[in-house]
């Protein structure tokens, strides 16, 4: 067979494949990664369960069997295609006239009666439900709580919730406002909203609905805000509209394969039944009718004393720690202790005295090492410590800026985690020209140093951050924390520990 005939057959084969593809097939729908989170999926469910109990003490849940059956049928169709963890989604209707909906961690979804009455079709209702379920799947609620708790508890929690007891979740949530109608679970950023729009549209397409219905309902809400702002005030206060929302969803629709199926059916009957009931009160009326008896747990602060940091020198004899899932192992001085949380993949290794109690819910780590897994890029990060872009190799330092030019996912992840640390520990600043490219456990890595006056010890504190890429674009990070005056003496110990880090890329780390 001649080369010309071979090429002709290849071309014909490609054309036949293209012709056989169904119309509207999705080629490259947008991929969204969940955000920074201190909590496990199991903790999400426990937080949601307790929050739901508290919320339902404050909200009038509509007890109407036919409405419950319909809403659950619609929700269950979406739950089958929801990404992320397999949450036991639950759906309830609140007897309130406001056009609003919200979801709590772990899959507890609440729809105001006014929302169902305002929707014009099952597809529009599905658009809002898919959006709220996307918040759950992306764990936006506990992402918000994690960032708030990191700001109160300090760097120590980056190794995991080290209490190791069943009450560690309660303590963490109590420190940032408690369960129930916690605004950390209910108020999202514009980036969160855009992510929920995108993932919600993807869920609709998979479930057989047209995401255009989501666009139409959000456009209706926008016009409603101009005519009757009070009706949708709650929705937009907790769901700030991202820029060019409609065009962004339409753009995603072009990348989706939409195979329309028959609706669950019964929307018109359910809506008519609700409209025939006595008028529902507004959320403001509901709030005014309640007695304010709930107290919110506040994080405690220290008394301003300077903490004594007299700590024994690290032993020159080392032991080896192996993470329970064999994700990584590391050597550590035998006179240091290992604090491995009950959930997650992290560990904190510190000497006696490395943790101090300043009166907060979590002890403050002033001396020790944290190793953990990190799996997100924060698109809202404004302060960049390492420049990232489309290229795939490291390049030289940027003059006078103390930054590394690096155009990889590793650089983006490093920017994200360092920004989280600095935002919630504002006393720490990047040490100019401290960034380095490294190789850890056979893979590319980055490092940099943060320093500042510790609010706990009132002395200089230094934190060296290492990030090492994993084969799936996630990263493993290590933080080495100590007073500045002890850092030179600890250098050999810290070098021994980071050089002993052995990462098993094939082990589970999600």
LOPA-915242 format. One line per 8 residues: number of its first residue (from 0); their letters; for each residue x, y, z of C-alpha. Coordinates in nm, 4 decimals. Each point is the difference from the previous one (the first is absolute). Last residue first. Layout:
<atoms>
NUM = a = X,Y,Z ~ ...;
</atoms>
This chain:
<atoms>
509 = xxxxxxxx = -0.7726,1.3315,4.9191 ~ 0.3560,-0.1244,0.0535 ~ -0.0116,-0.3692,-0.0909 ~ 0.3437,-0.1462,-0.0629 ~ 0.1464,-0.0105,-0.3540 ~ 0.2162,0.3086,0.0524 ~ 0.1791,-0.1660,0.2950 ~ 0.2060,0.2865,0.1396;
501 = xxxxxxxx = 0.3282,-0.0452,0.1907 ~ 0.1071,0.2968,0.2117 ~ 0.3489,-0.0746,0.1335 ~ 0.1443,0.3162,-0.1541 ~ -0.2640,0.2071,0.1795 ~ 0.0841,-0.1526,0.3389 ~ 0.3787,0.0104,-0.0291 ~ -0.0149,0.3612,-0.1196;
493 = xxxxxxxx = -0.2234,0.0932,0.2954 ~ 0.2414,-0.1569,0.2461 ~ 0.3055,0.1631,-0.1607 ~ -0.1700,0.3414,-0.0047 ~ -0.1142,-0.0177,0.3600 ~ 0.2955,0.1952,0.1389 ~ -0.0456,0.2615,-0.2706 ~ -0.3703,0.0271,0.0768;
485 = xxxxxxxx = 0.0215,0.0439,0.3759 ~ -0.0010,0.3824,0.0105 ~ -0.2608,0.0126,-0.2760 ~ -0.2522,-0.1876,0.2096 ~ -0.1105,-0.3220,-0.1707 ~ -0.2313,-0.1349,-0.2704 ~ 0.0822,-0.2418,-0.2833 ~ -0.3021,-0.0357,-0.2285;
477 = xxxxxxxx = -0.0264,-0.2937,-0.2415 ~ -0.2255,-0.0257,-0.3047 ~ -0.1306,-0.2809,-0.2179 ~ -0.1424,0.1089,-0.3323 ~ -0.2844,-0.0849,-0.2389 ~ 0.0736,-0.0079,-0.3729 ~ -0.0880,-0.3725,-0.0311 ~ 0.3644,-0.1211,0.0059;
469 = xxxxxxxx = 0.0747,0.1896,0.3194 ~ 0.1916,0.3279,0.0228 ~ 0.2131,0.0973,0.2991 ~ -0.0516,0.3107,0.2096 ~ 0.2427,0.1140,0.2715 ~ -0.0720,0.2948,0.2305 ~ 0.2557,0.1276,0.2495 ~ -0.1599,0.1874,0.2904;
461 = xxxxxxxx = 0.1981,0.2412,0.2148 ~ -0.1126,0.1736,0.3177 ~ 0.1682,0.3059,0.1540 ~ -0.1036,0.0673,0.3589 ~ -0.3221,0.1089,0.1710 ~ -0.0548,-0.3685,0.0887 ~ -0.3713,-0.0186,-0.0853 ~ -0.0486,0.2939,-0.2406;
453 = xxxxxxxx = 0.3041,-0.1317,-0.1906 ~ 0.2159,0.2712,-0.1549 ~ 0.0537,-0.0785,-0.3663 ~ 0.1466,-0.2469,-0.2480 ~ -0.0951,-0.2024,-0.3073 ~ 0.2517,-0.2127,-0.1922 ~ -0.0298,-0.1602,-0.3422 ~ 0.0144,-0.3457,-0.1568;
445 = xxxxxxxx = -0.0962,-0.1629,-0.3277 ~ -0.0065,-0.3636,-0.1088 ~ 0.0515,-0.2178,-0.3046 ~ -0.0136,-0.3747,0.0563 ~ 0.2361,-0.2786,0.1073 ~ -0.0826,0.0049,0.3719 ~ 0.0586,0.3721,0.0130 ~ 0.1820,0.1965,-0.2709;
437 = xxxxxxxx = 0.0273,0.3716,0.0613 ~ -0.0501,0.3414,-0.1580 ~ 0.0699,0.2787,0.2462 ~ -0.1729,0.3067,0.1342 ~ 0.1707,0.2032,0.2727 ~ 0.0708,0.3024,-0.2219 ~ -0.1994,0.2295,0.2276 ~ -0.1370,-0.1567,0.3218;
429 = xxxxxxxx = -0.3757,-0.0180,-0.0529 ~ -0.1959,0.1512,0.2868 ~ -0.1608,-0.1531,0.3094 ~ -0.1775,0.2257,0.2512 ~ -0.3132,-0.0264,-0.2131 ~ -0.0656,-0.3609,0.1046 ~ -0.3384,-0.0637,-0.1655 ~ 0.0822,0.1719,-0.3285;
421 = xxxxxxxx = 0.3623,-0.1103,0.0176 ~ -0.0816,-0.3694,0.0388 ~ -0.2760,-0.0023,-0.2614 ~ 0.2248,0.1901,-0.2424 ~ 0.2755,-0.2552,0.0572 ~ -0.2463,-0.2812,-0.0789 ~ -0.1233,0.1603,-0.3205 ~ 0.3306,0.1195,-0.1362;
413 = xxxxxxxx = 0.1420,-0.3487,0.0538 ~ -0.2955,-0.1515,-0.1865 ~ 0.0581,0.2363,-0.2928 ~ 0.3724,-0.0780,-0.0033 ~ -0.0668,-0.3748,0.0050 ~ -0.2511,0.0408,-0.2823 ~ 0.2895,0.1298,-0.2056 ~ 0.1398,0.3204,-0.1446;
405 = xxxxxxxx = 0.2822,0.0927,0.2325 ~ 0.1679,0.3406,0.0168 ~ 0.1123,0.0087,0.3612 ~ -0.0568,0.3079,0.2089 ~ 0.2176,0.2184,0.2207 ~ -0.1001,0.3085,-0.1929 ~ 0.3311,0.1729,-0.0617 ~ 0.0644,-0.1809,-0.3308;
397 = xxxxxxxx = -0.2294,-0.2928,-0.0742 ~ 0.1824,-0.3240,0.0669 ~ 0.0784,-0.2337,-0.2891 ~ -0.2127,-0.2556,-0.1816 ~ -0.1920,-0.3110,0.0942 ~ -0.1546,-0.2066,-0.2741 ~ -0.3504,-0.0762,-0.1278 ~ -0.1295,0.3205,-0.1571;
389 = xxxxxxxx = -0.3611,0.1139,0.0414 ~ 0.0352,0.2417,0.2928 ~ 0.1021,0.0292,0.3641 ~ 0.1862,0.2657,0.1957 ~ 0.1052,-0.1035,0.3510 ~ -0.0926,0.2134,0.3000 ~ -0.3191,0.1368,-0.1508 ~ -0.2351,0.2055,0.2148;
381 = xxxxxxxx = -0.3450,0.0078,-0.1565 ~ -0.1190,-0.3538,0.0583 ~ -0.3560,-0.0159,-0.1321 ~ 0.0755,-0.2928,-0.2321 ~ 0.0932,-0.2162,0.2973 ~ 0.1703,-0.3120,-0.1328 ~ -0.0826,-0.3189,0.1803 ~ 0.1235,-0.3389,0.1122;
373 = xxxxxxxx = 0.2230,0.0216,0.3041 ~ 0.1327,-0.2964,0.1989 ~ 0.1754,0.0314,0.3371 ~ 0.3298,0.0263,0.1851 ~ 0.0425,0.2282,0.3030 ~ 0.3268,0.0451,0.1901 ~ 0.0700,0.1485,0.3421 ~ 0.0317,0.3073,0.2200;
365 = xxxxxxxx = -0.2631,0.2698,0.0524 ~ -0.3157,-0.2085,-0.0443 ~ -0.2974,0.1664,0.1677 ~ -0.2453,-0.2186,0.1881 ~ -0.3485,-0.0209,-0.1432 ~ -0.3185,0.1335,0.1625 ~ 0.1750,0.3178,0.1030 ~ 0.1401,0.0900,0.3414;
357 = xxxxxxxx = 0.3641,0.0430,-0.0990 ~ 0.0922,-0.3643,0.0559 ~ 0.3479,-0.0709,-0.1327 ~ 0.1186,-0.2755,-0.2346 ~ 0.3723,-0.0464,-0.0547 ~ 0.0444,-0.0411,0.3762 ~ 0.0790,-0.3696,-0.0309 ~ 0.1488,-0.0349,-0.3461;
349 = xxxxxxxx = -0.2065,0.0032,-0.3204 ~ -0.1142,-0.2200,-0.2865 ~ -0.3321,0.0950,-0.1600 ~ -0.1635,-0.2444,-0.2397 ~ -0.2306,0.0199,-0.2997 ~ -0.2029,-0.2435,-0.2066 ~ -0.3557,0.0578,0.1178 ~ -0.1928,-0.1115,0.3052;
341 = xxxxxxxx = 0.0962,-0.1151,0.3506 ~ 0.2805,0.2527,0.0142 ~ 0.3646,-0.1135,0.0284 ~ 0.2025,0.1770,0.2687 ~ 0.3510,-0.1510,0.0151 ~ 0.2262,0.0960,0.2895 ~ 0.3637,0.1097,0.0006 ~ 0.2742,-0.1625,0.2108;
333 = xxxxxxxx = 0.0743,-0.2564,-0.2739 ~ 0.0854,0.2702,-0.2516 ~ -0.1983,-0.0472,-0.3266 ~ 0.0287,-0.2069,-0.3180 ~ -0.2761,0.0265,-0.2616 ~ -0.2556,-0.2242,-0.1703 ~ -0.2619,0.0647,-0.2644 ~ -0.3352,-0.1211,-0.1326;
325 = xxxxxxxx = 0.0263,-0.3298,0.1866 ~ -0.3675,0.0326,0.1005 ~ 0.0922,0.0272,0.3673 ~ 0.2789,0.2498,-0.0699 ~ 0.3410,-0.1517,0.0782 ~ 0.2222,0.1602,0.2664 ~ 0.3647,-0.1030,0.0248 ~ 0.2129,0.0465,0.3106;
317 = xxxxxxxx = 0.3106,0.2127,0.0365 ~ 0.2927,0.0216,0.2409 ~ 0.1662,0.3415,0.0008 ~ -0.2620,0.1114,0.2516 ~ -0.1527,0.3430,-0.0394 ~ 0.1127,0.2546,0.2620 ~ -0.2414,0.0333,0.2896 ~ -0.2444,0.2898,-0.0142;
309 = xxxxxxxx = 0.0000,0.3308,0.1894 ~ -0.2623,0.1950,-0.1917 ~ -0.1559,0.1839,0.2946 ~ -0.3148,0.1664,-0.1316 ~ -0.0281,0.3775,0.0316 ~ -0.3236,0.0997,0.1693 ~ -0.2757,0.1733,-0.1971 ~ -0.2868,-0.1621,0.1881;
301 = xxxxxxxx = -0.0872,-0.2363,-0.2811 ~ -0.3110,0.0189,-0.2149 ~ -0.3160,-0.2097,0.0126 ~ -0.1974,-0.0890,-0.3114 ~ -0.3649,0.0796,0.0439 ~ -0.2806,-0.2519,0.0328 ~ -0.3259,0.1470,-0.1178 ~ -0.2979,0.0090,0.2321;
293 = xxxxxxxx = -0.3501,-0.0846,-0.1177 ~ -0.2868,0.1475,0.1978 ~ -0.1172,0.2756,-0.2326 ~ -0.3728,-0.0478,0.0106 ~ -0.1539,-0.0606,-0.3384 ~ -0.2873,0.1903,-0.1618 ~ 0.2272,0.2695,-0.1379 ~ 0.2060,-0.2638,-0.1831;
285 = xxxxxxxx = -0.3076,-0.1498,-0.1660 ~ -0.1229,0.3446,-0.1034 ~ 0.3394,0.0763,-0.1528 ~ 0.0020,-0.3370,-0.1733 ~ -0.3295,0.0915,-0.1635 ~ -0.3238,-0.1676,0.1032 ~ -0.1770,-0.2442,-0.2342 ~ -0.3406,0.0895,-0.1401;
277 = xxxxxxxx = -0.2678,-0.2593,0.0730 ~ 0.0252,-0.2954,-0.2425 ~ -0.1337,0.0121,-0.3561 ~ 0.3286,0.1258,-0.1424 ~ 0.1728,-0.3033,0.1509 ~ -0.2453,-0.2405,-0.1638 ~ 0.0380,0.1740,-0.3346 ~ 0.3776,-0.0343,0.0218;
269 = xxxxxxxx = -0.0228,-0.3709,0.0791 ~ -0.2517,-0.0602,-0.2821 ~ 0.2116,0.1904,-0.2516 ~ 0.3160,-0.1844,0.1043 ~ -0.1541,-0.3465,-0.0183 ~ 0.2380,-0.1627,-0.2412 ~ 0.3425,-0.1549,0.0549 ~ 0.0937,0.1600,-0.3281;
261 = xxxxxxxx = 0.0345,-0.2219,-0.3104 ~ 0.3531,-0.0144,-0.1300 ~ 0.2100,0.2465,-0.1970 ~ 0.3476,-0.1204,-0.0961 ~ 0.2308,0.2965,0.0499 ~ 0.3672,-0.0587,-0.0788 ~ 0.1829,0.2941,0.1485 ~ 0.2727,0.2250,-0.1407;
253 = xxxxxxxx = -0.2370,0.2518,-0.1564 ~ -0.1902,0.0146,0.3307 ~ 0.3135,0.1280,0.1719 ~ -0.0043,0.3135,-0.2168 ~ -0.3683,0.0470,0.0781 ~ 0.0799,-0.0208,0.3718 ~ 0.2710,0.2664,-0.0360 ~ -0.2254,0.2212,-0.2133;
245 = xxxxxxxx = -0.2724,-0.0079,0.2657 ~ 0.2326,0.0759,0.2894 ~ 0.1866,0.2864,-0.1669 ~ 0.1558,0.1000,0.3355 ~ -0.0912,-0.2240,0.2906 ~ -0.3283,0.0636,0.1830 ~ 0.0432,0.0130,0.3771 ~ -0.1818,-0.3028,0.1473;
237 = xxxxxxxx = -0.0457,0.0614,0.3757 ~ -0.1109,0.3636,-0.0308 ~ -0.1490,-0.0738,-0.3432 ~ -0.2377,-0.2635,0.1325 ~ -0.0950,0.1898,0.3134 ~ -0.0962,0.3129,-0.1941 ~ -0.2175,-0.1923,-0.2442 ~ -0.3477,0.1090,0.1099;
229 = xxxxxxxx = 0.1244,0.3201,0.1628 ~ 0.1303,0.1234,-0.3347 ~ -0.3450,0.0102,-0.1626 ~ 0.0259,0.1541,-0.3486 ~ 0.3775,0.0272,-0.0472 ~ 0.0762,-0.3244,0.1824 ~ -0.2686,-0.1723,-0.2081 ~ 0.1979,0.0853,-0.3148;
221 = xxxxxxxx = 0.3068,-0.1784,0.1374 ~ -0.2076,-0.2877,0.1340 ~ -0.1509,-0.0545,-0.3458 ~ 0.3490,-0.0059,-0.1512 ~ 0.0958,-0.2642,0.2589 ~ -0.3069,-0.1973,-0.1028 ~ 0.0740,0.0208,-0.3719 ~ 0.3656,-0.0983,0.0406;
213 = xxxxxxxx = -0.0948,-0.3046,0.2075 ~ -0.2592,-0.0976,-0.2610 ~ 0.2704,0.0305,-0.2659 ~ 0.1739,-0.2815,0.1867 ~ -0.2258,-0.2428,-0.1945 ~ -0.0966,-0.3012,0.2082 ~ 0.0874,-0.3660,-0.0619 ~ 0.1716,-0.0852,0.3299;
205 = xxxxxxxx = 0.3456,0.0271,-0.1556 ~ -0.0864,0.3417,-0.1452 ~ -0.1332,0.1234,0.3325 ~ 0.3098,-0.1212,0.1838 ~ 0.2291,0.1849,-0.2414 ~ -0.2036,0.3179,0.0451 ~ 0.0304,-0.0366,0.3785 ~ 0.3759,-0.0479,-0.0309;
197 = xxxxxxxx = 0.0305,0.3252,-0.1968 ~ -0.2442,0.2042,0.2095 ~ 0.1519,-0.1351,0.3242 ~ 0.3463,0.1054,-0.1186 ~ -0.1274,0.3465,-0.0884 ~ -0.1636,0.0327,0.3402 ~ 0.3146,-0.1086,0.1830 ~ 0.1962,0.2596,-0.2007;
189 = xxxxxxxx = -0.2584,0.2639,0.0897 ~ 0.0558,-0.0844,0.3654 ~ -0.2435,-0.1984,0.2093 ~ -0.2294,0.0602,0.2950 ~ -0.1838,-0.3003,0.1434 ~ 0.2475,-0.2270,0.1766 ~ 0.2081,0.2847,0.1458 ~ -0.3280,0.1781,0.0774;
181 = xxxxxxxx = -0.0761,-0.2637,0.2629 ~ -0.3736,-0.0672,0.0103 ~ 0.0447,-0.3086,0.2156 ~ 0.3383,-0.0939,0.1410 ~ 0.2395,0.2202,0.1934 ~ 0.1591,0.3349,-0.0730 ~ 0.3604,-0.0533,-0.0978 ~ 0.1327,-0.1462,0.3266;
173 = xxxxxxxx = -0.3021,-0.2250,0.0406 ~ 0.0742,-0.1541,-0.3388 ~ 0.3505,-0.0983,0.1093 ~ -0.1069,-0.1173,0.3444 ~ -0.2873,-0.2065,-0.1372 ~ 0.2277,-0.1639,-0.2567 ~ 0.2580,-0.0853,0.2655 ~ -0.2688,-0.1526,0.2237;
165 = xxxxxxxx = 0.0497,-0.3538,-0.1264 ~ 0.3597,0.0099,0.1152 ~ 0.3295,0.0160,-0.1908 ~ 0.0532,0.3546,0.1246 ~ 0.2438,0.0523,-0.2847 ~ -0.2465,0.1359,-0.2537 ~ 0.2364,-0.0388,-0.2960 ~ 0.3608,0.1002,-0.0629;
157 = xxxxxxxx = -0.1128,0.3411,-0.1218 ~ -0.1669,0.0370,0.3403 ~ 0.3288,0.1008,0.1608 ~ 0.0401,0.3058,-0.2209 ~ -0.2343,0.2127,0.2059 ~ -0.3282,-0.0785,0.1754 ~ -0.1901,0.3192,-0.0791 ~ 0.0951,0.0674,-0.3625;
149 = xxxxxxxx = 0.0095,-0.3708,-0.0756 ~ -0.3541,-0.0194,0.1348 ~ -0.1278,0.2621,-0.2446 ~ 0.1737,-0.1665,-0.2948 ~ -0.1370,-0.3393,0.0978 ~ -0.3531,0.1356,0.0510 ~ -0.0053,0.1420,-0.3529 ~ 0.1241,-0.3299,-0.1455;
141 = xxxxxxxx = -0.2541,-0.1703,0.2264 ~ -0.2804,0.1763,-0.1845 ~ 0.1536,-0.0200,-0.3491 ~ 0.0251,-0.3781,0.0083 ~ 0.0080,-0.0262,-0.3812 ~ -0.2751,-0.2639,0.0129 ~ -0.1999,0.2100,0.2464 ~ 0.0242,0.3215,-0.2041;
133 = xxxxxxxx = -0.0880,-0.2100,-0.3069 ~ -0.3142,-0.1127,0.1820 ~ -0.1063,0.3652,0.0228 ~ 0.0500,0.0598,-0.3738 ~ -0.1751,-0.3254,-0.0895 ~ -0.2973,0.1014,0.2133 ~ -0.0174,0.3441,-0.1627 ~ 0.0086,-0.1404,-0.3532;
125 = xxxxxxxx = -0.2397,-0.2814,0.0942 ~ -0.2653,0.2574,0.0903 ~ 0.0482,0.1649,-0.3383 ~ -0.0257,-0.3379,-0.1745 ~ -0.3168,-0.0897,0.1873 ~ -0.1641,0.3065,-0.1488 ~ -0.1008,0.3609,0.0651 ~ 0.1740,0.0469,0.3357;
117 = xxxxxxxx = -0.1423,0.2682,0.2311 ~ -0.2244,-0.2356,0.2036 ~ 0.2907,-0.2418,0.0463 ~ 0.2221,0.2803,0.1280 ~ -0.2680,0.1430,0.2289 ~ -0.0284,-0.3388,0.1738 ~ 0.3595,0.0396,0.1067 ~ 0.2220,-0.2898,-0.0970;
109 = xxxxxxxx = 0.2307,-0.1678,0.2536 ~ 0.2787,-0.2463,-0.0885 ~ 0.1899,-0.2142,0.2508 ~ 0.2841,-0.1696,-0.1908 ~ 0.3002,-0.0408,0.2314 ~ 0.0645,0.3687,0.0468 ~ -0.3141,0.2171,0.0064 ~ -0.1967,0.1078,-0.3070;
101 = xxxxxxxx = -0.1956,0.3161,-0.0617 ~ -0.3029,0.1171,-0.1938 ~ -0.1709,0.3357,-0.0485 ~ -0.2965,0.1840,-0.1459 ~ -0.1576,0.1325,0.3204 ~ -0.3522,-0.1219,0.0853 ~ 0.1009,-0.2401,0.2755 ~ -0.1409,-0.3436,0.0832;
93 = xxxxxxxx = 0.3363,-0.1741,-0.0358 ~ 0.0076,-0.3018,-0.2344 ~ 0.2302,-0.2947,0.0720 ~ 0.2520,-0.2059,-0.1960 ~ 0.2536,-0.2562,0.1212 ~ 0.3220,-0.1054,-0.1730 ~ 0.1789,-0.3028,0.1476 ~ 0.3448,0.1118,-0.1224;
85 = xxxxxxxx = 0.1942,-0.2179,-0.2409 ~ 0.3103,0.2173,-0.0125 ~ 0.0858,0.2015,-0.3100 ~ -0.2207,0.0416,-0.3039 ~ -0.3819,0.0012,-0.0006 ~ -0.1443,-0.2257,-0.2725 ~ -0.2180,-0.2235,0.2193 ~ -0.0766,0.2914,0.2315;
77 = xxxxxxxx = -0.1683,0.1853,-0.2878 ~ -0.2683,-0.2664,-0.0462 ~ -0.0325,-0.0178,0.3801 ~ -0.0750,0.3720,0.0171 ~ -0.2854,-0.0198,-0.2500 ~ -0.1604,-0.2955,0.1784 ~ 0.0602,0.1664,0.3376 ~ -0.1797,0.3167,-0.1121;
69 = xxxxxxxx = -0.2990,-0.2006,-0.1271 ~ -0.0368,-0.2234,0.3052 ~ 0.0360,0.2926,0.2418 ~ -0.2653,0.2022,-0.1861 ~ -0.2426,-0.2941,0.0170 ~ 0.0665,-0.0569,0.3710 ~ -0.0447,0.3571,0.1170 ~ 0.1801,0.0891,0.3221;
61 = xxxxxxxx = 0.1550,0.3363,-0.0841 ~ 0.2992,0.0601,0.2259 ~ -0.0350,0.3163,0.2089 ~ 0.3642,0.0986,0.0630 ~ 0.1766,0.0691,0.3302 ~ 0.0064,-0.3463,0.1579 ~ 0.0547,-0.1334,-0.3505 ~ 0.3281,0.1872,-0.0207;
53 = xxxxxxxx = 0.1343,-0.1573,0.3198 ~ -0.0756,-0.3543,-0.1131 ~ 0.1346,0.0780,-0.3470 ~ 0.3241,0.1357,0.1472 ~ 0.0476,-0.3201,0.1992 ~ -0.0467,-0.2180,-0.3074 ~ 0.2026,0.2284,-0.2259 ~ 0.2954,0.0069,0.2397;
45 = xxxxxxxx = -0.0163,-0.3799,0.0294 ~ -0.0149,-0.0387,-0.3774 ~ 0.2892,0.2381,-0.0589 ~ 0.1904,-0.1830,0.2746 ~ -0.0322,-0.3225,-0.1981 ~ 0.1303,0.1828,-0.3085 ~ 0.3027,0.1088,0.2040 ~ 0.0517,0.3528,0.1303;
37 = xxxxxxxx = 0.3021,0.2269,-0.0350 ~ -0.0995,0.1046,-0.3504 ~ 0.1608,0.2037,-0.2775 ~ -0.2282,0.0098,-0.3028 ~ -0.1590,-0.2587,-0.2271 ~ 0.1315,-0.0324,-0.3558 ~ -0.2055,0.1118,-0.2990 ~ 0.0426,-0.1475,-0.3474;
29 = xxxxxxxx = -0.1623,0.1866,-0.2877 ~ -0.1529,-0.2183,-0.2709 ~ 0.2416,-0.1074,-0.2691 ~ -0.1508,-0.2006,-0.2836 ~ -0.3709,-0.0265,0.0695 ~ -0.2117,-0.1504,-0.2790 ~ -0.2615,0.2416,-0.1401 ~ -0.0914,-0.2220,-0.2905;
21 = xxxxxxxx = 0.0925,-0.3633,0.0477 ~ 0.3365,-0.1213,-0.1322 ~ -0.0346,-0.2378,-0.2969 ~ 0.0985,0.2643,-0.2554 ~ 0.3236,0.0690,0.1849 ~ 0.0873,-0.3689,0.0175 ~ -0.0744,-0.0450,-0.3718 ~ 0.2161,0.3034,-0.0843;
13 = xxxxxxxx = 0.2921,-0.1424,0.1983 ~ -0.0280,-0.3322,-0.1810 ~ -0.0152,0.1715,-0.3396 ~ 0.3171,0.1942,0.0818 ~ 0.1807,-0.3167,0.1084 ~ -0.1145,-0.1844,-0.3139 ~ 0.1254,0.2826,-0.2242 ~ 0.3369,0.0033,0.1801;
5 = xxxxxx = 0.0398,-0.3731,-0.0648 ~ -0.0964,0.0440,-0.3671 ~ 0.2684,0.2680,-0.0444 ~ 0.2602,-0.2118,0.1750 ~ -0.0633,-0.2791,-0.2509 ~ -0.1416,-0.3403,0.0975;
</atoms>
